[in-house]
């Protein structure tokens, strides 16, 4: 966004020029008026309307900047904050000019504005040599006497002798104590004389130079009003200018980072995983440099060979995925021993890379693509890289091999439950306490953990250490320069906290995957770039370039669904007049390129809702609550929908299919399914959630309430709430991961269906900028299935609860059916998931 960067540069240059001009005027006025511009008995003239406007604009400016940087980065701040700063700047300049004029008039009236008199007083007080003709006749140490005033008649005047040495009073003391610093000064206010060029001259009333008091300084700093001190006025203006610069920095930051240029970002990650496959998601712009002519072969001896060959031709598939299985613990030791003995080939277990699918990388898809690695083994660790097709060498991105672990085979669930029950029974009989097991083992389909969250905006809340003016200096000093440090730009603190808890220092992540439930970018906050693919792609590139996010998506499979801010705030697939929203097609294209294509395959062609399952423990249905929804203003009858008929039918059929095949069923909604959010200060709570679609919600709830162990996961509200719908449906709504929360409470049990008891509140945690929920699904005991929920707020556990499920009767599976071939049954290939 070149226009945005240019506007930022011009605004900062203008503000800096005005501030420097003010400083120059202040220093010029100081030189002209000397230190007499702040007489103690000078009464500052009233500010009138200008002073009132200055005070109000300063307060509103500071308040709106703080709200924008720390609470709500609203689009409305763009015209408001610069306008308030402009008003404050103009009123401050006008107010300062009027103050100086009033001081000058005051000094002229009291005959203290003569610069010569002020200079002579300073020279006499400090005993400084001067080349002035008027003072050259005076000798150092010569007494200076004053005539007695009429009020002092009859009293002997005392000569004042000022000599060079330690006892000489300073100018500051003379300025502070007035005539008392000169022993021979008269106490009269009317007939006192002063020595100036050897001639006595009548002086005005004695004046003391007063300083600003602490209350005056605090008042000026808090309310931004002008004072008698031009320097203090300058520093106050400078503080306002820095606040404006921070606002502009935050406002334009997504468009100022180099990542928004299409050639600056490359990444490689794993998305959807199953027991036998994994999706890799890659962005690699311009993988091969253009070759226009001939290329000379190189010789090791001479450095050149003189043989010319055709250059590489442009290929849409220049890169392929290569992968290999990582050895297990016993195999690793065997390979190490074999390598030490030089028997790698004889062992037959050399780690050979397998060729994977080719990657089609074109500018039309913003250099993004996905590929599926299939025919993998369940519960097995793999590593993968990218390689150039033309010479079979590793690509620079990723720098090193990345790893993933396939999910366990669901057909082992009942077998492992039976085995675990027998082990637990034997342990109880022998009095042996079972050790605490891994909360997310790689080979148990009945035990795993995952996390859910939503709402992500880089560099929010804004930290002062991120400001470009001193950000580089802090990094040089080593302050906040570590990964996730406060001086890092494009930082997402929520992902940093998630990385520290689930990934850092662990042999494998404690979570199997992350469910991101929408608002992964904020396309319309604080600036909307328009309904174009390029505008949305820039924000996704900025997001994936964040080191905070990169550390997570390179180690933890991340899948999700969009909500409103991936397109525009509170959008619905159909507008009020029934037409399709103009912004959705380009936004949907960009979302698919960076998120959607890495998800599990959609249930229907061209749609974004999908399902997946983990072992026999849990099944997931991720809904699309935006594309097919009716406008919220439509009458809430049977025709008003959030899912559309096709998706709703798919959800109902899925509920019937998993009713007796999975223990826990997770229905994922980007917006809350409960209706407890709302109230007069929460317009969105009742208009943008299921509360505005009560007819369709009632249809779904009438089926869902009879499905055992059903849990709804949602986000969007920037708060956490655990609720119950019709006593059998439990919902956990968690957000934001890195965004604002409101100090105003917007959830209550008397809102929506809570008024008649259909929706009930279990737990409400509104505060916290960084929230996510972790779910440990444990069905190892088929008679006591449980989901343990841990709510993380700002990196600390804020609440935990165990949700006890009901036993689910399932059809018997034949253990032998998991074998992929007769050779496996005969033991020629290891079944590593046993």
C-alpha positions in Angstrom: 0.0 0.0 0.0 2.3 2.7 -1.3 -0.3 5.5 -0.7 -0.6 4.5 2.9 3.2 4.6 3.4 3.4 7.9 1.7 0.6 9.4 3.8 2.3 8.2 7.0 5.7 9.7 5.9 4.0 13.0 5.0 2.0 13.2 8.2 5.1 12.4 10.4 7.2 15.0 8.5 4.5 17.7 8.9 4.1 17.0 12.6 7.9 17.0 13.1 8.3 20.2 11.2 5.6 22.0 13.2 7.1 20.7 16.5 10.6 22.0 15.5 9.1 25.3 14.4 7.4 25.6 17.7 10.7 24.8 19.5 12.5 27.5 17.5 9.9 30.1 18.3 10.0 29.1 22.0 13.8 29.5 22.1 13.6 32.8 20.2 11.1 34.1 22.7 13.2 33.0 25.6 16.2 34.9 24.2 14.1 38.0 23.7 12.2 38.0 27.0 15.0 36.3 29.0 13.8 34.8 32.2 11.5 37.6 33.0 8.7 36.1 31.0 7.4 34.3 34.0 6.9 37.0 36.7 5.3 35.7 39.9 2.5 38.2 40.0 1.6 37.8 36.3 -1.9 36.6 35.9 -2.4 34.3 32.9 -5.2 35.5 30.8 -8.2 33.3 30.4 -8.2 30.8 27.5 -11.7 31.5 26.5 -13.1 29.3 23.7 -9.6 28.6 22.4 -8.4 27.3 25.7 -11.6 25.2 26.1 -11.2 23.7 22.7 -7.5 23.0 23.4 -8.4 21.2 26.6 -11.2 19.1 25.1 -9.2 18.2 22.0 -6.2 17.1 24.1 -8.4 14.9 26.4 -10.3 13.3 23.5 -7.1 12.8 21.5 -5.3 11.0 24.3 -8.4 9.0 25.1 -9.0 7.8 21.5 -5.4 7.0 20.9 -5.3 4.9 24.1 -8.5 3.1 23.2 -7.2 2.5 19.6 -3.9 1.1 20.7 -5.0 -0.9 23.7 -8.7 -1.7 23.4 -10.5 -1.3 20.1 -8.7 -0.5 16.8 -11.8 0.8 15.2 -12.0 2.1 11.6 -13.6 5.3 13.0 -10.3 6.2 14.6 -8.7 7.0 11.2 -10.4 10.4 10.6 -11.1 11.2 14.3 -7.6 11.0 15.8 -5.7 13.0 13.1 -8.5 15.6 13.2 -8.3 15.9 17.0 -4.5 16.3 16.8 -4.9 19.0 14.2 -7.3 20.9 16.4 -5.1 20.6 19.4 -2.0 21.7 17.4 -3.8 24.8 16.0 -5.3 25.8 19.3 -2.0 25.3 21.1 -0.1 27.5 18.7 -2.8 30.2 19.0 -2.9 29.9 22.8 0.8 30.1 23.1 1.0 33.2 20.8 -1.7 34.9 23.0 0.2 34.1 26.2 3.5 35.5 24.8 1.7 38.7 23.7 0.1 39.1 27.1 3.5 38.6 28.9 5.2 41.1 26.6 2.5 43.7 27.2 2.8 43.1 30.9 6.6 43.5 30.9 6.3 46.7 28.8 3.8 48.2 31.3 6.2 47.5 34.2 9.3 48.6 32.4 10.9 45.1 32.6 10.8 44.2 29.0 14.1 46.1 28.2 16.6 43.4 27.2 19.5 45.7 28.2 18.3 46.0 31.7 17.8 42.3 32.0 21.3 41.6 30.6 23.0 44.1 32.8 21.3 42.7 35.9 22.6 39.2 35.0 26.1 40.5 34.4 26.2 42.4 37.6 24.9 39.4 39.6 27.4 36.9 38.1 30.3 39.5 37.8 30.9 38.6 34.2 33.3 40.7 32.1 31.7 42.5 29.2 32.7 44.5 26.2 29.7 46.8 26.4 30.9 50.5 26.5 28.4 51.2 29.2 29.9 48.7 31.6 33.6 48.9 30.7 34.0 51.9 33.0 33.0 49.9 36.1 35.7 48.1 37.9 35.4 44.7 39.4 34.5 45.0 43.1 33.5 48.7 42.8 30.6 49.4 45.1 27.2 49.9 43.6 24.9 52.2 45.6 21.3 53.3 45.3 19.7 56.4 46.5 17.4 56.0 49.4 13.8 56.0 48.6 11.3 58.4 50.2 10.0 55.6 52.3 13.5 55.1 53.7 14.4 58.6 54.5 16.3 59.0 57.7 17.8 55.6 57.3 21.5 55.1 56.4 21.8 53.5 53.0 24.2 50.6 52.9 26.5 50.3 50.0 26.4 47.0 48.1 29.8 45.6 47.3 29.8 42.8 44.8 33.2 41.2 44.4 34.5 38.2 42.5 34.9 35.1 44.6 33.0 32.4 46.4 30.8 34.8 48.1 29.3 36.3 44.9 25.6 35.7 44.6 24.5 33.8 41.5 22.1 35.1 38.9 19.6 32.5 39.9 19.7 33.8 43.4 19.4 37.3 42.3 16.5 36.4 40.1 14.8 34.5 43.0 15.5 36.9 45.8 15.2 40.2 43.8 16.7 43.2 45.4 17.6 41.3 48.6 20.6 39.8 46.9 22.0 43.3 46.5 22.7 44.6 50.0 22.2 48.2 49.1 19.0 47.8 47.3 16.1 50.0 48.4 12.8 48.6 49.7 10.9 51.2 47.8 8.5 50.3 45.0 8.4 53.8 43.5 11.7 55.7 43.6 14.4 53.0 43.3 17.2 53.6 40.9 19.5 51.3 39.0 23.0 51.6 37.6 22.9 51.5 33.8 25.8 53.1 32.0 26.7 55.1 35.0 23.4 57.0 35.0 20.7 56.5 37.6 17.4 55.6 36.1 14.0 55.1 37.7 12.9 51.5 37.7 9.5 50.1 38.0 8.2 48.1 40.9 10.3 45.2 42.1 9.3 41.9 40.4 10.2 38.3 41.3 10.7 35.6 38.7 8.2 32.8 39.6 8.5 29.1 38.6 5.7 26.8 37.7 4.4 24.9 40.6 4.0 21.1 40.7 0.1 21.4 40.4 0.5 23.7 37.4 2.8 21.2 35.7 0.6 18.2 36.4 -2.4 20.2 35.2 -0.6 20.9 31.9 0.5 17.3 31.4 -3.0 15.8 32.2 -5.1 18.4 30.3 -2.7 19.5 27.7 -3.2 23.2 28.3 -0.6 25.8 27.6 1.5 27.3 30.4 3.8 30.3 30.9 6.7 28.0 30.1 7.4 27.7 26.3 9.6 24.7 26.9 7.0 22.8 28.8 4.5 23.7 26.1 6.9 22.2 23.5 7.4 18.9 25.4 3.6 18.6 25.8 3.2 19.1 22.0 6.0 16.6 21.4 4.2 14.0 23.6 1.0 14.5 21.5 3.0 14.1 18.3 4.6 10.9 19.5 1.2 9.5 20.3 0.0 10.4 16.8 3.0 8.7 15.3 2.3 5.5 17.4 -1.3 5.6 16.1 -0.1 5.9 12.5 2.4 3.2 13.0 -0.2 0.8 14.3 -2.7 1.9 11.6 -0.4 1.3 8.6 1.8 -1.5 10.1 0.2 -4.4 8.1 1.1 -2.6 4.9 4.6 -1.4 5.9 6.2 -4.8 6.6 8.1 -6.3 3.6 6.0 -9.4 3.8 3.1 -7.7 2.0 5.1 -7.9 -1.2 4.3 -11.1 -2.9 7.9 -12.2 -3.4 9.0 -11.8 0.3 7.2 -14.7 2.0 7.8 -18.4 1.8 6.5 -21.0 4.2 5.8 -24.8 4.4 3.5 -26.4 6.9 1.2 -29.4 7.5 -2.5 -28.9 7.7 -5.1 -31.8 7.9 -3.8 -35.2 9.1 -5.4 -38.6 9.1 -4.2 -42.1 10.1 -2.8 -42.6 6.6 -2.4 -39.2 5.0 -1.2 -35.6 5.6 -1.7 -32.4 3.7 1.3 -30.1 3.1 0.7 -26.4 2.5 3.4 -24.4 0.7 3.9 -20.9 -0.5 7.0 -20.5 -2.6 7.1 -17.4 -4.8 9.4 -17.5 -7.9 11.1 -20.8 -7.0 13.3 -20.7 -10.1 15.1 -17.6 -11.5 14.3 -16.8 -15.1 16.8 -18.0 -17.8 16.6 -16.2 -21.0 19.7 -17.4 -22.8 22.3 -20.1 -22.8 24.1 -21.5 -19.7 27.7 -22.5 -19.6 28.7 -25.8 -17.9 31.3 -25.5 -15.2 34.5 -27.5 -14.8 36.0 -28.3 -11.4 39.5 -28.0 -12.8 39.2 -24.9 -15.0 36.1 -23.2 -13.5 34.5 -23.3 -17.0 34.1 -25.8 -19.8 33.1 -23.8 -22.8 30.0 -26.0 -23.4 26.7 -24.0 -23.7 23.4 -25.6 -23.0 19.8 -24.3 -23.1 18.7 -22.5 -19.9 16.0 -23.9 -17.7 12.6 -23.5 -19.1 9.8 -22.1 -17.0 7.8 -24.9 -15.4 4.5 -24.6 -13.4 5.7 -27.6 -11.3 9.3 -26.9 -10.4 9.2 -28.3 -6.9 8.2 -31.7 -5.4 7.6 -33.0 -1.9 10.0 -35.6 -0.6 9.4 -37.5 2.6 10.6 -40.4 4.7 9.7 -42.2 7.9 11.5 -41.3 11.1 12.9 -44.3 12.9 11.5 -45.3 16.2 13.6 -45.3 19.4 14.9 -48.9 18.9 15.5 -48.4 15.2 17.4 -45.2 15.8 19.8 -47.0 18.1 20.1 -49.8 15.5 20.9 -47.3 12.7 23.5 -45.5 14.9 25.2 -48.8 15.7 25.1 -49.8 12.0 26.5 -46.4 10.9 29.3 -46.6 13.4 30.2 -50.0 12.0 29.9 -48.9 8.4 27.0 -51.3 7.7 24.3 -48.9 6.6 23.6 -50.7 3.3 23.8 -54.2 5.0 21.2 -53.2 7.6 18.6 -52.4 4.9 17.3 -49.6 6.9 19.1 -46.6 5.3 16.9 -43.5 5.5 15.9 -43.1 1.9 13.8 -40.1 0.8 10.6 -41.0 -1.1 9.4 -39.0 -4.0 6.1 -37.2 -3.3 3.7 -35.2 -5.4 4.7 -32.3 -7.6 3.7 -28.8 -6.5 2.1 -26.4 -9.0 3.2 -22.9 -8.1 1.7 -20.0 -10.1 1.1 -16.3 -9.6 -2.7 -16.9 -10.1 -2.8 -18.7 -6.7 -0.4 -16.2 -5.1 2.3 -19.0 -5.2 0.4 -21.2 -2.8 -0.5 -24.8 -3.2 -1.3 -28.0 -1.3 -0.4 -31.6 -1.8 -1.4 -34.9 -0.1 1.0 -37.5 1.2 -1.0 -40.7 1.3 -0.4 -44.4 2.0 1.3 -43.6 5.3 1.3 -45.7 8.4 -0.8 -44.7 11.4 0.8 -43.4 14.6 4.1 -42.8 12.7 6.5 -39.9 12.6 7.6 -38.6 9.3 9.8 -35.8 8.0 9.5 -33.9 4.7 11.2 -31.3 2.6 11.0 -29.7 -0.8 13.3 -30.5 -3.7 13.8 -28.9 -7.1 12.7 -31.2 -9.9 15.4 -30.2 -12.4 18.4 -31.1 -10.3 17.0 -33.1 -7.3 18.5 -30.7 -4.7 16.8 -29.3 -1.6 15.1 -26.0 -1.8 16.2 -23.2 0.5 12.7 -23.2 2.0 12.1 -24.9 4.4 15.7 -24.6 5.7 15.4 -28.0 7.4 13.1 -31.0 7.4 9.8 -30.6 9.1 8.0 -33.3 11.0 4.5 -34.6 11.6 2.9 -37.6 13.2 0.0 -39.4 11.6 -3.1 -40.1 13.8 -3.8 -43.6 15.2 -6.1 -46.0 13.5 -9.6 -45.7 14.9 -10.2 -49.5 14.5 -7.8 -50.1 17.4 -10.1 -48.2 19.9 -12.0 -51.1 21.3 -9.0 -53.3 21.5 -6.9 -50.8 23.4 -9.9 -50.0 25.7 -10.1 -53.7 26.6 -6.3 -53.9 27.1 -6.2 -50.8 29.2 -9.1 -52.0 31.3 -7.3 -55.3 32.0 -4.1 -53.5 33.0 -6.0 -51.2 35.3 -7.8 -54.1 36.9 -4.6 -56.0 37.5 -3.0 -52.9 38.9 -5.8 -52.4 41.4 -5.6 -56.0 42.5 -1.9 -55.8 43.0 -2.1 -52.3 44.7 0.0 -50.7 42.0 -0.7 -47.1 41.2 -0.9 -46.4 37.5 1.6 -43.7 36.3 0.3 -40.5 34.8 0.3 -41.0 31.1 0.9 -38.6 28.2 -2.1 -36.4 27.7 -1.6 -36.7 23.9 0.0 -40.0 23.0 0.7 -40.7 19.4 -0.5 -44.2 19.3 -3.7 -44.2 21.3 -7.0 -43.4 19.4 -8.8 -43.1 22.8 -6.6 -40.3 24.3 -5.5 -37.0 22.7 -5.6 -33.2 23.3 -6.3 -30.2 21.0 -6.9 -26.5 21.4 -9.5 -24.0 20.0 -9.5 -20.3 19.8 -10.3 -17.4 17.4 -9.6 -13.7 16.7 -6.0 -12.8 15.9 -4.5 -9.4 15.1 -0.7 -8.9 14.9 0.9 -6.2 17.1 -2.2 -5.9 19.3 -2.4 -4.7 22.0 0.2 -2.2 20.8 3.3 -2.1 23.0 5.3 1.2 23.2 8.6 -0.8 22.7 7.4 -1.6 19.2 7.5 2.0 18.1 9.9 2.4 15.1 11.6 5.5 16.6 13.3 3.5 19.3 12.5 -0.1 18.4 15.9 -0.6 16.7 17.7 0.9 19.7 16.1 -1.6 22.1 17.1 -4.5 19.8 20.7 -3.2 19.8 20.6 -3.1 23.5 19.2 -6.7 23.7 15.9 -5.6 25.2 12.9 -7.5 23.9 14.9 -8.9 20.9 14.3 -12.6 21.7 11.6 -14.5 19.8 8.3 -13.1 20.9 10.0 -10.2 22.7 8.4 -6.8 23.2 10.6 -5.1 20.7 9.7 -7.5 17.9 7.4 -6.2 15.1 4.5 -8.2 13.6 4.3 -10.0 17.0 1.3 -12.1 18.1 1.6 -12.6 21.8 -1.2 -15.2 21.9 0.8 -17.5 19.6 4.0 -16.9 21.6 2.2 -18.0 24.8 0.7 -21.0 23.1 4.1 -22.0 21.7 5.7 -21.8 25.2 3.0 -23.9 26.7 2.5 -26.6 24.1 5.7 -26.8 22.0 8.8 -25.2 23.5 11.2 -27.7 25.1 9.1 -30.7 24.4 10.0 -33.8 22.3 6.6 -33.4 20.6 3.8 -30.9 21.0 1.4 -31.6 23.9 -1.5 -30.9 21.4 -2.3 -32.9 18.3 -3.8 -29.9 16.4 -5.2 -26.4 16.7 -8.7 -25.4 15.7 -8.8 -21.7 14.6 -12.5 -20.6 14.6 -12.3 -17.5 12.5 -11.1 -13.8 12.5 -7.6 -15.0 11.6 -7.2 -11.7 9.9 -9.0 -8.4 10.3 -9.5 -7.2 6.7 -11.7 -4.2 7.8 -9.9 -3.2 11.0 -8.6 -0.6 11.2 -8.4 -0.1 7.5 -10.4 -1.8 4.7 -8.4 -2.3 1.6 -11.4 -3.0 -0.6 -13.0 -6.1 -2.2 -9.9 -7.3 -4.1 -7.9 -10.5 -3.8 -4.7 -8.5 -3.5 -5.9 -6.6 -0.4 -6.9 -9.8 1.4 -3.7 -11.6 0.3 -1.5 -8.9 1.8 -3.0 -9.4 5.2 -2.6 -13.2 5.0 1.0 -12.7 3.9 1.6 -10.4 6.9 0.1 -13.0 9.2 2.1 -16.0 8.0 5.3 -13.9 8.0 4.9 -13.4 11.8 7.6 -15.3 13.7 5.0 -15.8 16.5 2.6 -17.7 14.1 5.4 -19.4 12.2 6.7 -21.1 15.3 3.3 -22.6 15.9 2.2 -23.6 12.4 5.5 -25.3 11.6 5.2 -27.5 14.6 1.4 -27.9 15.2 -1.1 -28.8 12.5 -3.5 -25.9 12.2 -7.0 -26.0 10.6 -10.0 -23.7 10.9 -12.9 -21.8 9.4 -13.5 -18.2 8.6 -15.8 -15.8 10.4 -16.7 -12.2 9.6 -13.5 -10.2 9.7 -11.9 -12.4 7.0 -14.4 -10.6 4.7 -16.0 -7.6 6.4 -17.6 -7.0 9.8 -20.8 -8.9 10.5 -21.3 -10.0 6.9 -23.8 -12.5 5.7 -23.9 -14.4 2.4 -27.0 -12.6 1.4 -27.4 -8.9 1.7 -30.6 -7.2 2.8 -31.8 -7.1 -0.8 -31.0 -10.8 -1.4 -27.9 -10.3 -3.5 -24.5 -11.9 -2.9 -22.0 -9.8 -1.0 -19.4 -8.3 -3.4 -16.5 -8.9 -1.0 -17.0 -12.6 -0.5 -15.6 -14.1 -3.8 -12.1 -12.4 -3.5 -12.0 -12.9 0.2 -13.0 -16.6 -0.1 -10.3 -17.1 -2.8 -7.6 -15.6 -0.5 -8.8 -17.6 2.5 -8.7 -20.9 0.6 -5.2 -20.2 -0.7 -3.9 -19.6 2.8 -6.2 -21.6 5.1 -9.0 -23.5 3.5 -7.1 -25.8 1.1 -5.0 -27.1 4.1 -8.2 -28.2 5.9 -9.8 -31.6 5.5 -11.7 -31.9 2.2 -15.1 -30.3 2.3 -18.2 -32.4 2.3 -19.6 -30.8 -0.8 -17.8 -29.5 -3.9 -17.2 -25.8 -3.7 -18.2 -25.5 0.0 -16.1 -24.8 3.1 -17.7 -26.9 5.8 -16.1 -30.3 6.5 -15.8 -33.2 9.0 -13.0 -35.3 10.5 -12.5 -37.7 13.3 -9.8 -38.7 15.7 -9.7 -42.4 16.5 -12.9 -43.6 18.0 -12.9 -40.9 20.6 -14.2 -37.9 18.8 -15.8 -36.7 15.6 -15.9 -33.1 14.4 -18.3 -31.1 12.2 -16.9 -27.7 11.3 -19.8 -25.5 10.1 -19.7 -22.5 7.7 -22.0 -20.0 9.5 -21.4 -17.1 7.0 -21.6 -18.1 3.4 -25.3 -19.2 3.4 -26.8 -17.1 6.2 -29.7 -14.9 5.6 -29.5 -11.2 6.5 -30.1 -10.6 10.2 -33.0 -8.2 9.4 -35.1 -10.9 7.8 -38.0 -12.2 9.8 -37.0 -15.1 12.0 -39.1 -17.8 10.5 -38.5 -21.2 8.9 -37.0 -19.5 5.8 -34.3 -17.6 7.8 -31.1 -19.7 7.9 -27.5 -19.5 9.0 -26.4 -22.8 7.4 -28.5 -23.1 4.3 -30.5 -26.2 3.5 -27.7 -28.3 2.1 -25.3 -27.8 5.0 -28.1 -28.2 7.6 -29.1 -31.5 5.9 -25.4 -32.6 6.0 -25.1 -31.8 9.7 -28.2 -33.7 10.6 -27.0 -36.8 8.6 -23.6 -36.5 10.3 -25.3 -36.5 13.7 -27.0 -39.7 12.9 -23.9 -41.3 11.6 -21.7 -40.5 14.6 -24.3 -41.0 17.2 -23.1 -44.5 18.0 -19.6 -44.6 16.4 -17.8 -41.8 18.3 -17.9 -41.1 22.0 -17.7 -37.3 21.9 -19.1 -35.2 19.1 -17.8 -31.7 18.5 -19.9 -29.2 16.5 -17.8 -26.2 15.6 -19.4 -22.8 15.0 -17.6 -19.6 14.4 -20.2 -17.7 16.4 -21.8 -18.6 19.7 -24.6 -21.1 19.7 -26.0 -19.9 23.0 -28.0 -16.6 23.2 -26.7 -15.1 26.5 -24.6 -12.4 24.9 -26.4 -9.1 24.2 -27.8 -6.2 26.1 -28.1 -2.5 25.3 -24.3 -2.2 24.9 -23.8 -5.3 22.8 -25.5 -4.9 19.5 -23.6 -7.7 17.9 -24.4 -10.2 20.5 -28.0 -10.4 19.5 -27.7 -9.6 15.8 -24.6 -11.5 14.7 -24.9 -14.8 16.6 -27.4 -17.7 16.7 -29.6 -15.4 18.8 -30.9 -13.8 15.6 -31.7 -17.2 14.1 -33.8 -18.8 16.8 -36.0 -20.7 14.4 -33.2 -22.7 12.8 -31.4 -23.0 16.2 -34.5 -24.6 17.6 -34.6 -27.1 14.8 -31.0 -28.2 15.4 -31.2 -28.2 19.2 -34.3 -30.5 19.0 -32.0 -33.1 17.4 -28.7 -32.3 19.1 -30.2 -32.6 22.6 -30.7 -36.3 22.0 -27.1 -37.0 20.8 -25.0 -38.1 23.8 -21.8 -36.3 24.7 -22.3 -33.4 22.2 -20.1 -30.3 22.7 -20.2 -27.0 20.7 -17.0 -25.1 20.2 -17.3 -21.4 19.2 -15.5 -18.0 19.4 -16.0 -14.5 18.1 -17.1 -12.7 21.3 -13.6 -11.9 22.7 -14.6 -13.5 26.0 -14.9 -17.0 27.4 -18.1 -18.6 28.5 -19.1 -22.2 29.3 -22.9 -22.7 28.8 -25.5 -25.3 28.7 -28.3 -25.5 26.1 -31.3 -27.6 27.0 -29.3 -29.3 29.7 -27.6 -31.8 27.4 -25.6 -29.6 25.0 -22.5 -28.0 26.4 -20.8 -25.1 24.7 -17.3 -23.6 25.2 -16.8 -20.3 23.5 -13.2 -19.0 23.6 -11.6 -15.9 22.2 -9.5 -13.8 21.5 -6.1 -15.3 21.0 -4.6 -11.8 20.4 -7.1 -9.0 20.3 -9.1 -6.7 22.7 -11.5 -7.6 25.4 -14.2 -5.2 26.6 -14.3 -3.9 30.2 -18.1 -3.8 29.8 -19.9 -7.1 30.7 -22.1 -8.2 27.9 -23.2 -11.7 28.9 -26.1 -12.4 31.3 -28.5 -15.3 32.0 -31.5 -13.0 31.4 -30.6 -12.5 27.8 -32.1 -14.5 24.9 -33.2 -18.0 25.8 -31.7 -17.7 29.2 -34.8 -15.7 30.3 -36.8 -18.9 30.2 -34.1 -21.3 31.3 -33.1 -22.9 28.0 -29.6 -21.5 28.1 -27.6 -21.6 31.4 -24.3 -20.2 32.3 -21.5 -22.4 33.9 -18.5 -20.0 33.8 -17.8 -16.5 32.4 -14.3 -15.1 32.0 -14.5 -11.8 30.1 -11.0 -10.3 30.9 -7.8 -11.2 29.0 -6.3 -10.4 25.6 -5.0 -13.9 25.0 -7.3 -16.9 25.5 -7.5 -20.4 24.3 -9.1 -23.6 25.6 -7.4 -27.0 25.7 -9.5 -30.2 25.5 -8.1 -33.5 26.7 -10.3 -36.3 25.3 -10.0 -39.5 27.3 -12.1 -42.5 26.4 -9.7 -45.2 27.6 -12.3 -46.3 30.1 -15.3 -46.9 27.9 -17.6 -46.6 30.9 -16.2 -43.3 32.1 -15.3 -41.2 29.1 -14.2 -37.7 30.0 -13.2 -34.4 28.4 -10.9 -32.3 30.6 -11.0 -28.6 29.7 -8.4 -26.1 30.6 -9.0 -22.4 29.9 -5.8 -20.4 29.4 -5.9 -16.7 29.9 -2.7 -14.6 29.2 -0.6 -17.7 29.5 -2.0 -19.0 32.8 -4.7 -21.5 33.6 -7.9 -19.5 34.6 -10.3 -22.4 34.9 -10.5 -26.1 34.5 -13.4 -28.5 34.4 -14.0 -32.2 33.6 -17.0 -33.0 31.5 -18.1 -36.6 32.2 -19.6 -38.4 29.2 -22.0 -41.3 28.8 -20.9 -44.7 27.6 -21.5 -45.3 23.9 -22.2 -48.8 22.5 -20.4 -49.4 19.3 -20.2 -52.3 16.9 -17.4 -54.8 17.4 -14.4 -54.4 15.1 -12.1 -57.2 14.0 -8.5 -56.4 15.0 -7.1 -58.3 12.1 -8.8 -56.0 9.7 -6.3 -53.3 10.4 -3.6 -55.2 8.6 -2.9 -53.7 5.2 -1.7 -57.0 3.6 -1.1 -60.6 4.3 2.6 -59.9 4.7 1.8 -57.6 7.7 -0.2 -60.4 9.4 2.8 -62.7 8.9 5.1 -60.3 10.5 7.2 -59.3 7.5 6.3 -55.6 8.1 6.2 -54.1 11.6 2.8 -52.9 12.9 4.2 -50.0 14.9 0.8 -48.9 16.3 0.6 -52.1 18.5 
